[in-house]
Amino acid sequence: MDSFRAPFFWLAVFALVLAVLVELGSLAMLHGAVSALGDPATPGWGIRYLAIIDLLLLFGVTVIGLGLILPRGLVGRIQGIVALVLSFFGCLGAIGLAFLAFGLLVLMVTLLVAVPFGTLAYLAAWGTFPTGDAQTTLALIMFLKFAFCGLLLLAQQRFLANKGLVILTALSLGATWLVSFLIAFPPSFLSSIADVIGALVIAVVGIIWLLLLAIGSLLNLISVLRSVRT
């Protein structure tokens, strides 16, 4: 049971890549999948923002995959530099997305409570939300993520000992459930606001994780430089 099964691992990576493509709306480029999904555009903001966390998860499993192909010492040295650069620019991008979601949320709430003309403007712009399409998309994403988890465990059960990978996977699943709940729970005319709230929460979680990744990468890089000097 402790042996590593590479085919299951690469299938797990493929399932996660598909989930990210669905979140970004890029699955529309796969002509055969458009008819199955209905509207090729990703509905709402929350689903798109899920890619913030899932791209981090994809980076983590990619590093593991590179360790299977390249020497681990080389991967360890490259990982620190790449992770530091990606976490820095990723954090800037996530902060920008957080401000975008917050600004949109403030605009929506301001219009909603500005009776009567603001409310009418809000209803005209965001009064309807494609809840059905969003739930279908989220169900597909959740299926792909469960497939990723199952295939990863089939590849090797020792992945459960990787606390960072387990926590990030749990965050990914939890964020998907959160977006689904926020879209389905409120009245339909408030679903757009709830969707943006979900996007904002995901962006904040992504920022925190990217900051932790940047700090860890910096400490790792300093440790590598010290070992080279000695």
C-alpha positions in Angstrom: 0.0 0.0 0.0 3.0 2.3 0.4 4.2 2.0 -3.2 3.8 5.0 -5.4 1.5 4.6 -8.4 2.4 7.3 -10.9 -0.5 6.9 -13.3 -3.1 7.7 -10.5 -1.0 10.7 -9.5 -1.0 12.2 -13.0 -4.7 11.4 -13.4 -5.2 13.4 -10.2 -3.3 16.3 -11.6 -5.3 16.2 -14.8 -8.6 16.2 -12.8 -7.4 19.3 -10.9 -6.4 21.0 -14.1 -9.9 20.4 -15.5 -11.4 21.9 -12.3 -9.3 25.1 -12.7 -10.3 25.3 -16.4 -13.9 25.1 -15.5 -13.5 27.8 -12.8 -11.8 30.1 -15.3 -14.4 29.4 -18.0 -11.7 28.0 -20.2 -13.5 24.7 -20.7 -15.5 26.5 -23.3 -12.5 26.1 -25.6 -13.1 22.3 -25.5 -15.8 22.3 -28.2 -17.3 19.0 -27.1 -17.9 20.1 -23.5 -19.8 23.3 -24.3 -23.1 21.5 -25.1 -22.8 19.4 -21.9 -22.3 22.5 -19.7 -24.8 24.8 -21.3 -23.6 28.3 -21.1 -19.8 28.2 -21.7 -19.2 31.3 -19.6 -18.5 30.8 -15.9 -21.5 32.2 -14.0 -20.8 34.6 -11.2 -17.6 35.8 -9.5 -17.3 33.2 -6.7 -16.6 30.3 -9.1 -13.9 32.3 -10.9 -12.2 33.3 -7.6 -12.0 29.6 -6.6 -9.1 29.4 -9.1 -7.0 31.5 -6.6 -6.9 28.6 -4.1 -6.9 25.9 -6.7 -3.9 27.3 -8.6 -2.0 27.2 -5.4 -3.0 23.6 -5.0 -2.0 22.9 -8.6 1.4 24.5 -7.9 1.9 22.2 -4.9 1.1 19.0 -6.7 3.2 20.2 -9.7 6.2 20.5 -7.4 5.6 16.9 -6.2 5.3 15.8 -9.9 8.6 17.5 -10.8 10.2 15.7 -7.9 9.4 12.4 -9.7 11.1 13.5 -12.9 14.0 15.7 -11.8 16.5 15.2 -9.0 14.9 16.2 -5.7 17.9 18.5 -4.7 17.4 20.5 -7.9 13.7 20.7 -7.4 14.1 21.9 -3.8 16.5 24.7 -4.9 14.3 25.8 -7.8 11.1 25.5 -5.7 12.1 28.2 -3.2 12.9 30.8 -5.9 9.9 30.0 -8.0 7.5 29.9 -5.0 8.9 33.3 -3.8 8.3 35.0 -7.1 4.9 33.4 -7.7 3.7 34.1 -4.2 4.8 37.8 -4.5 3.0 38.5 -7.8 0.2 36.2 -6.9 -0.4 38.1 -3.6 -0.5 41.4 -5.6 -3.0 39.9 -8.0 -5.1 38.5 -5.2 -5.1 41.9 -3.4 -6.3 43.5 -6.6 -9.1 40.9 -7.0 -10.1 41.5 -3.4 -10.4 45.2 -3.9 -12.4 44.6 -7.1 -14.8 42.3 -5.3 -15.1 44.7 -2.3 -15.8 47.7 -4.7 -18.4 45.7 -6.5 -20.0 44.6 -3.2 -20.2 48.2 -2.0 -21.7 49.3 -5.3 -24.3 46.6 -5.2 -25.3 47.2 -1.5 -25.4 51.0 -2.1 -27.7 50.7 -5.0 -29.9 48.1 -3.3 -30.6 50.4 -0.3 -31.0 53.6 -2.4 -34.8 53.3 -2.8 -36.3 53.7 -5.3 -34.1 54.5 -8.2 -31.0 52.8 -6.9 -32.9 49.7 -6.1 -34.4 49.6 -9.6 -30.9 50.0 -11.1 -29.6 47.1 -8.9 -32.5 44.9 -10.0 -31.9 45.7 -13.6 -28.2 44.9 -13.4 -28.0 42.1 -10.8 -31.6 41.2 -9.9 -31.4 37.9 -11.6 -28.6 35.3 -11.1 -28.0 32.1 -13.1 -28.4 30.0 -10.0 -29.1 26.8 -11.9 -26.0 27.2 -14.2 -23.8 28.1 -11.2 -24.9 25.0 -9.2 -24.3 22.8 -12.2 -20.9 24.2 -12.7 -20.1 23.9 -9.0 -21.3 20.3 -9.0 -18.9 19.5 -11.9 -16.0 21.3 -10.0 -16.7 19.4 -6.8 -16.8 16.1 -8.7 -13.4 16.8 -10.3 -12.0 17.8 -6.9 -13.3 14.6 -5.2 -11.8 12.7 -8.2 -8.5 14.5 -7.5 -8.6 13.5 -3.8 -9.4 9.9 -4.6 -6.8 9.5 -7.3 -4.2 11.1 -5.1 -4.9 8.6 -2.3 -4.8 5.8 -4.8 -1.4 7.0 -5.9 -0.1 6.9 -2.4 -1.7 7.2 1.0 1.3 9.0 2.4 0.0 12.2 0.9 -2.2 12.4 4.0 1.0 13.1 6.0 1.6 16.3 3.9 -0.2 18.8 6.1 0.2 21.7 3.7 -1.4 19.7 0.9 -4.2 18.4 3.1 -5.0 21.8 4.5 -5.0 23.4 1.0 -7.2 20.6 -0.4 -9.6 21.1 2.5 -9.7 24.8 1.8 -10.4 24.2 -1.8 -13.3 21.9 -1.1 -14.6 24.2 1.7 -14.5 27.2 -0.6 -16.4 25.4 -3.3 -19.1 24.4 -0.8 -19.2 28.0 0.6 -19.8 29.5 -2.9 -22.6 26.9 -3.5 -24.2 27.7 -0.2 -24.1 31.5 -0.6 -25.6 31.3 -4.1 -28.4 28.9 -3.1 -29.3 30.2 0.4 -30.6 33.8 0.0 -33.5 35.1 -2.1 -32.7 35.1 -5.8 -32.4 38.9 -6.1 -29.7 38.8 -3.4 -27.7 35.9 -4.9 -25.4 38.3 -6.8 -24.4 40.0 -3.6 -23.9 36.7 -1.8 -21.8 35.5 -4.8 -19.5 38.5 -4.5 -19.2 38.0 -0.8 -18.0 34.5 -1.4 -15.5 35.8 -4.0 -14.2 38.3 -1.4 -13.8 35.7 1.3 -11.9 33.4 -1.1 -9.6 36.3 -2.2 -8.7 37.1 1.5 -8.0 33.4 2.2 -5.8 33.3 -0.9 -3.9 36.4 0.2 -3.2 34.9 3.6 -2.0 31.6 2.1 0.2 33.4 -0.4 1.8 35.5 2.4 2.5 32.3 4.3 4.0 30.8 1.2 6.2 33.9 0.6 7.5 33.8 4.1 8.2 30.1 4.0 9.9 30.4 0.6 12.0 33.3 1.8 13.2 31.4 4.9 13.9 28.3 2.7 15.9 30.5 0.3 17.9 32.0 3.1 18.7 28.5 4.5 19.9 27.3 1.0 22.1 30.4 0.7 23.6 29.8 4.1 24.3 26.1 3.3 26.0 27.1 0.0 28.3 29.6 1.9 29.3 27.0 4.5 
